[in-house]
Amino acid sequence: MTAAAELPDRLEDGEISALLERARTTRLEKQWRVYPARNPIASDLHPCLRYQVLRIVAWQVKPPPDPEGLATIEQGRVMEPRIIRQLEDELEAHGIEVVEQQAPFELKQRVPAPDGPEVMIVRGNVDAVLRYRRDRIPVEIKDTGEYVLDANDTEEDLKVSPWTNKWRRQAMIYAYARSVERTLLLLSYRGRRKPIWVHLDYAELEQVLQLCTRATALLRELTDVDHETADQALTALDVPYYPDQVDAETPEPGLRAAAKQQAAAECKRCPWFERACHPPQPAPPAIVIREDLAAAVARYVEVKPIGAEAERLRKALKKAIEGVPEVVAGDHVLRGKWDSREMPMQLARVDDFWRWNVFKGGEKVA
C-alpha cells in the first residue's frame, strides 16, 4: 500500500476515473487463474478437432481474457447463484423446485471403440436442475449482453453465431447427460431474462460425442507434446486444420468454398492461432453463386426498414457470406471485405469485421 506521505492532497475528476479503471483491471487480472485441462468440457465444445486437443496440450499459451472479458466472467459468477435463488422463490408456488445446483457429470465411451477401456470423454457442471412432478429440467444460465439477448429467441437463432452455437451444444450435452430431451437455456442481461429451449438433435449430438471421443483418443497418443510440437504432431496423425475439416464435412459441393473460407476467418479468432496452430489461409474465391440465399437476400432488402426480422436475416446472411468478397444470390450481389473498427472498452482495441452490402443491377440497395 502506498504510504500516506506519498499520496497527493487532491485527485481531480479525471484522475479518479482513470484510477478506478486501472484498479478494477488490476484486481480482475490478479483473480484470473489458468489451470491445466485434462478432458473436453461441455461449455467449450467448438467443433474443431485440433481446438479440442490444443485446449489440453497447449493450455499454457492461451491468452487471458481482456478486461471486458474478465469483467463478464466475474459478473457471471455473481449472477448465476442470484438467479437460482430467484427461481427458487418464484417457482415454489407453482410446484417447481430447484433440486440441484452445480451438478457435475461425466460422459464415458470406450476408447478406442469398440473394445478399448471406458474413459471420460467430456465433463461439465449443470447450473441447476428443476423438478416438476416426474420431469427433470437442466438449466444453463448465461449472463450476456443486450444485443445477444435481443437477437436470440429460439434454438435456431443460436446456430447463427459460433459463440451462441457452443451454448446450444452445451445445453444438448446437459440434456443427454441427464437422460432428458430438453434443457432450459436462460439468458440474462441487467435483470431481464429470456428462456430458450434447446432440444436434443440426435444427429448433431452424435457428431459432438464423436468429436469428444476422437479428441480423447488423440490425447492418449500425444503424451509428450506441448504448444511447440502439437501442430506438427497433429499433422503427422492426419488431423485436419479446421478449414479442411469443414470442407470435408460440407456435403453440398457448391457451399464448400464459402464454408472453408468462413472457417479460415474463424481460425483467426482462435486463442491458439499462430501460438500453437498454424493453419494455411486459403485465398478467398472471387465470386460464389448461392441460389440458396436468393430468397433470404430479397426478403432482407424488403424488410430492412422493419427491424427485428431484418436483423435476424442480416445475421444469417453474414454468417453465410463472411470471408467471401462477392456472392451472387438470385437477382442480387453481396459484396464484402474485412474492415477494422476501434472498440472502446476498459482498454481500446481494434476489431476486424466483415463489411458487406447488397447490390441489384449495380445499385446499392441495402
Secondary structure as UniProt FT lines:
FT   HELIX           4..6
FT   HELIX           13..31
FT   HELIX           42..44
FT   HELIX           49..57
FT   HELIX           59..61
FT   HELIX           67..91
FT   HELIX           92..94
FT   STRAND          96..110
FT   TURN            113..115
FT   STRAND          118..132
FT   TURN            133..134
FT   STRAND          135..143
FT   HELIX           146..151
FT   HELIX           155..158
FT   HELIX           162..177
FT   TURN            178..179
FT   STRAND          182..189
FT   TURN            190..191
FT   STRAND          192..199
FT   HELIX           202..221
FT   TURN            227..229
FT   HELIX           230..236
FT   TURN            237..238
FT   HELIX           242..249
FT   HELIX           253..255
FT   HELIX           256..267
FT   TURN            268..269
FT   TURN            271..272
FT   TURN            274..276
FT   STRAND          288..289
FT   HELIX           291..293
FT   HELIX           294..303
FT   TURN            304..306
FT   HELIX           308..321
FT   TURN            322..323
FT   STRAND          326..329
FT   TURN            330..331
FT   STRAND          332..343
FT   STRAND          349..360
FT   TURN            361..362
FT   STRAND          363..364
//
